[in-house]
Amino acid sequence: HGMGMGLLPGRRPRRPNHSPPWPWLAAAGEHRLPPGPKPWPVIGNLNLIGALPHRSIHELSKQYGPLMQLRFGSFPVVVGSSAEMARFFLKTHDKVFADRPRTAAGKHTTYNYSDVLWAPYNAHFRRARRLFATELFSAARLKSYKHIRHEEVSALLRDLAAAAHGASGRAVPLRGHLFAATNGIISRLVLGKKYAEKEAAGSAAMALEDLSGLIEEFFLLNGVINVGDFIPWFDWLDLQGYVRRMKKYSKKMDRFLEHVLEEHEERRRVKGEQFVARDMVDVLLQLADNPNRLDRDTVKDSGMHAGTYRRGFRYLQCNHGVGDVGGSQEP
């Protein structure tokens, strides 16, 4: 459906303190502005953004072109909606536009902007990005987890075969099976074992359905347009209820992650000098032995969201475009 990329406030250019906040909008006489719809007072162009912002932006780009300006509440926004524009901002001038805004989602769902998704472009962000590239997702480390992927895919195929056998010719919904398989792979890679099962029992920290709901909530809350982010004097009202949901999500996820860390720390104490890191959380905890590199919140956020981002691609596939075996696509 097309992809809209909001440079402001989605990615904000770094600038010296003495410069105006949005340099290309500093003076109309000095800068030629991209085309765009005329904004309303207070709300700007928020009235043109529907429940699926990327589709709304795509429709606007058909009218105003691959580079356009919008106003979200109090904030001017420049939007690139083509492969050429994406390459210009995200590759050619990546460092200039690598900063992030301070949104409610970044504050409440990623431990006060400690996540690479919402962290401002600073030493912490560069360190975290380097950590992901060299420690968590290096080619050698991912190759060492090949047996996990093989085992979980084999289990998926067995489950699908059993479901198809018992369906008596009816379509078998893939959504739950794919999420369970992805959860198994990512949980074992990142957390060392499956912390969510179909029924929360024994060593499972929560039911698979509950974890699925948390991950779905994470992606929803990090993709919505929260009015308070763009019209600051409405922020305290939480008109859409998103901030309340973010805080609720944060408490639930934090309890789950604390349980994960406590189990890993206990294994480290028991093993003593014979301890060997076997998953990504173990690696993160070892790095956190040096507080100048990582703190506990960053360990929790990096550990969970290393898996969450990878789950996200599968989540989108499960919920937007993957159909049934032997039947029509699910709505």
C-alpha positions in Angstrom: 0.0 0.0 0.0 3.0 2.3 -0.1 5.1 3.5 2.8 5.2 7.0 4.2 8.3 8.1 6.1 7.8 11.0 8.4 11.0 12.8 9.0 9.4 15.0 11.6 8.6 14.0 14.2 9.5 10.4 13.1 13.2 11.2 12.5 14.4 14.6 13.5 17.7 16.1 12.2 20.4 16.8 14.7 21.2 20.5 15.0 23.3 22.9 17.0 21.6 24.6 19.9 21.6 28.1 18.3 19.8 27.1 15.1 16.0 27.2 14.7 14.2 24.0 15.6 13.3 23.1 12.0 15.9 24.7 9.8 14.2 24.2 6.5 11.0 25.8 7.8 12.9 28.7 9.5 11.8 31.3 6.9 9.6 30.8 3.9 11.7 33.4 2.0 14.9 31.4 2.5 13.6 27.8 2.0 11.4 26.4 -0.7 8.9 24.2 1.1 7.5 20.9 -0.3 3.9 20.9 -1.4 1.2 19.7 1.0 -2.4 20.2 2.2 -3.3 23.4 4.1 -3.3 22.7 7.9 -6.1 23.6 10.2 -5.5 25.6 13.4 -4.4 23.5 16.4 -4.8 20.1 14.8 -2.8 20.8 11.6 -3.4 17.9 9.2 -4.3 15.3 11.8 -7.8 15.2 10.4 -6.4 13.6 7.2 -4.7 10.7 9.1 -6.9 7.6 9.6 -6.6 4.5 11.7 -3.8 3.2 9.3 -1.4 6.2 9.1 0.8 4.7 6.4 -2.2 4.2 4.1 -3.4 7.8 4.7 0.1 9.1 3.9 0.3 7.0 0.8 -3.0 8.5 -0.5 -1.8 12.0 0.2 1.5 11.3 -1.6 -0.6 10.5 -4.7 -1.8 14.0 -4.7 1.2 15.9 -3.4 4.1 13.8 -4.7 7.0 11.8 -3.1 8.1 14.7 -0.9 5.5 16.6 0.9 5.0 18.7 4.1 2.3 18.1 6.7 1.6 19.5 10.1 0.7 17.2 12.9 -0.7 19.4 15.6 2.0 21.8 16.6 4.8 20.1 14.6 5.8 20.4 11.0 6.5 17.1 9.3 8.3 16.4 6.0 7.3 13.0 4.5 9.2 11.0 1.9 7.0 8.4 0.1 9.2 6.8 -2.5 12.2 4.5 -2.7 14.4 7.4 -3.9 13.3 9.6 -0.9 13.8 6.8 1.5 17.3 6.2 0.2 18.1 9.9 0.4 17.1 10.3 4.1 17.8 6.8 5.5 21.1 6.0 3.7 22.7 9.0 2.0 22.0 11.4 5.0 21.3 8.8 7.7 23.3 10.5 10.4 21.7 13.8 9.8 18.2 12.4 10.2 18.9 9.6 12.7 17.5 11.3 15.8 14.2 10.4 17.4 11.5 12.5 19.0 10.3 12.2 22.6 7.0 10.4 22.3 4.8 8.7 24.9 5.5 5.3 23.3 9.2 5.7 23.7 8.9 6.8 27.3 6.4 4.1 28.5 7.1 1.1 26.4 10.9 1.1 26.0 12.2 2.1 29.5 12.3 5.8 29.0 13.8 5.8 25.5 16.6 3.3 26.2 15.6 1.1 23.2 17.2 1.5 19.8 13.8 2.2 18.3 13.3 5.4 20.3 16.7 6.3 21.7 18.0 9.7 20.6 21.1 9.6 18.4 23.8 9.7 21.0 26.5 7.5 22.5 24.0 5.2 24.0 22.2 4.6 20.7 25.5 4.0 18.9 26.6 1.6 21.6 23.3 -0.3 21.5 23.3 -0.6 17.7 26.9 -1.9 17.8 25.9 -4.4 20.5 23.1 -5.7 18.3 25.4 -6.1 15.3 28.4 -7.6 17.0 27.1 -9.5 20.0 23.4 -10.5 19.4 23.0 -10.9 15.7 26.4 -11.6 14.4 26.6 -14.2 11.6 28.6 -16.6 13.9 26.1 -16.4 16.7 23.0 -16.8 14.5 24.7 -19.8 12.8 25.2 -21.4 16.2 21.4 -21.4 16.7 20.7 -23.3 13.5 19.6 -26.4 15.5 16.9 -24.4 17.3 15.4 -23.2 14.1 15.5 -26.7 12.7 13.8 -28.2 15.7 11.0 -25.6 15.9 10.3 -25.7 12.2 10.0 -29.5 12.4 7.6 -29.1 15.3 5.6 -26.6 13.3 5.3 -29.1 10.4 4.2 -31.9 12.7 1.6 -29.7 14.3 0.2 -28.6 11.0 0.1 -32.2 9.7 -1.8 -33.2 12.8 -4.2 -30.3 12.5 -4.8 -31.0 8.9 -5.5 -34.6 9.6 -8.1 -33.7 12.2 -9.7 -31.0 10.2 -11.6 -33.4 7.9 -11.0 -31.2 4.8 -11.6 -27.9 6.5 -9.2 -25.0 6.3 -6.5 -24.9 9.0 -5.8 -21.3 10.3 -2.1 -20.6 10.2 -2.0 -17.6 12.5 -1.7 -19.5 15.9 0.7 -22.1 14.5 3.0 -19.5 13.0 3.1 -17.4 16.1 3.8 -20.4 18.3 6.7 -21.5 16.0 8.1 -18.0 15.9 7.8 -17.6 19.7 9.6 -21.0 20.1 12.5 -19.9 17.9 12.9 -16.4 19.3 12.4 -17.4 22.9 15.0 -20.1 22.7 17.4 -17.8 20.9 17.0 -14.8 23.1 15.8 -16.1 26.4 17.2 -19.7 26.4 13.9 -21.5 26.6 10.2 -21.2 25.9 8.7 -18.8 28.6 5.2 -19.0 27.1 3.3 -22.2 26.3 -0.3 -22.8 25.2 -1.2 -23.2 28.9 0.8 -21.2 31.5 2.0 -24.1 33.7 5.2 -25.5 35.0 8.2 -23.4 33.9 6.1 -21.2 31.6 5.9 -17.6 32.7 2.6 -16.9 30.9 0.2 -18.4 28.5 1.1 -18.1 24.8 -2.1 -16.2 24.1 -1.1 -13.6 26.8 2.4 -13.1 25.3 0.8 -12.8 21.8 -1.5 -10.1 23.2 1.5 -8.2 24.7 3.5 -8.3 21.5 0.4 -7.2 19.5 -0.1 -4.3 22.0 3.6 -3.3 21.7 3.3 -2.9 17.9 0.0 -1.2 18.1 1.1 1.4 20.7 4.3 2.1 18.9 2.5 2.7 15.6 -0.5 4.9 16.7 -0.7 8.6 16.4 -1.1 9.8 20.0 -2.6 13.3 19.9 -0.8 14.4 23.0 2.6 13.9 21.3 1.6 16.6 18.7 -0.7 18.9 20.7 1.2 19.1 24.0 -1.5 20.9 25.9 -3.8 17.9 25.3 -1.2 15.5 26.6 -2.5 15.4 30.2 -6.0 14.5 29.0 -4.9 11.3 27.3 -7.9 11.7 25.0 -7.4 8.4 23.2 -6.4 6.3 26.2 -3.2 5.3 24.6 -0.9 6.5 27.5 -3.0 4.5 30.0 -2.6 1.4 27.8 1.2 2.0 27.5 1.6 2.1 31.2 -0.4 -1.1 31.6 1.7 -2.8 29.0 4.9 -1.6 30.6 4.0 -3.1 34.0 3.0 -6.5 32.5 6.1 -6.7 30.4 8.4 -5.6 33.2 7.1 -8.4 35.5 7.7 -11.0 32.7 11.2 -9.7 32.0 12.1 -9.6 35.7 11.2 -13.3 36.0 13.4 -14.0 33.0 16.4 -12.2 34.4 16.0 -13.7 37.9 16.1 -17.2 36.4 19.2 -16.4 34.3 21.0 -14.8 37.3 20.2 -17.8 39.4 21.8 -20.1 36.8 24.9 -17.9 36.8 25.2 -18.2 40.5 24.8 -21.9 40.5 27.3 -22.5 37.7 29.9 -20.1 39.1 33.1 -20.2 37.1 31.8 -22.9 34.9 29.0 -20.6 33.6 28.8 -20.4 29.8 26.5 -18.0 28.0 23.9 -20.0 26.0 21.5 -17.3 24.9 21.3 -13.5 24.3 20.1 -12.6 27.8 23.2 -14.4 29.2 25.4 -12.3 26.9 23.6 -9.1 27.9 23.9 -9.9 31.6 27.6 -10.5 31.2 28.0 -7.1 29.4 26.0 -5.6 32.3 28.7 -6.6 34.7 30.3 -3.4 33.5 27.6 -0.8 34.4 29.3 1.7 32.0 28.1 -0.5 29.1 24.6 -1.6 30.1 22.2 -1.1 33.0 19.4 -3.5 34.1 16.6 -1.7 32.2 18.7 -1.8 29.0 19.3 -5.5 29.4 15.5 -6.1 29.8 14.7 -3.8 26.9 17.4 -5.1 24.5 16.7 -8.8 25.4 13.0 -8.6 24.9 12.9 -6.3 21.9 15.7 -8.2 20.1 13.0 -10.9 20.0 10.1 -8.5 19.6 11.4 -6.9 16.4 12.1 -10.2 14.8 8.7 -11.4 15.9 7.2 -8.3 14.3 7.9 -9.4 10.8 6.2 -12.8 11.5 3.4 -11.0 13.3 2.7 -8.9 10.3 2.8 -12.0 8.1 0.5 -13.9 10.4 -2.0 -11.0 10.7 -1.8 -9.2 7.4 -1.6 -11.4 4.4 -1.2 -15.0 5.5 -4.2 -17.1 4.8 -5.4 -20.6 5.5 -4.1 -24.0 4.3 -6.5 -25.2 1.7 -8.9 -22.2 2.0 -9.4 -18.5 1.5 -7.4 -15.8 3.4 -8.5 -15.0 6.9 -10.1 -11.6 7.3 
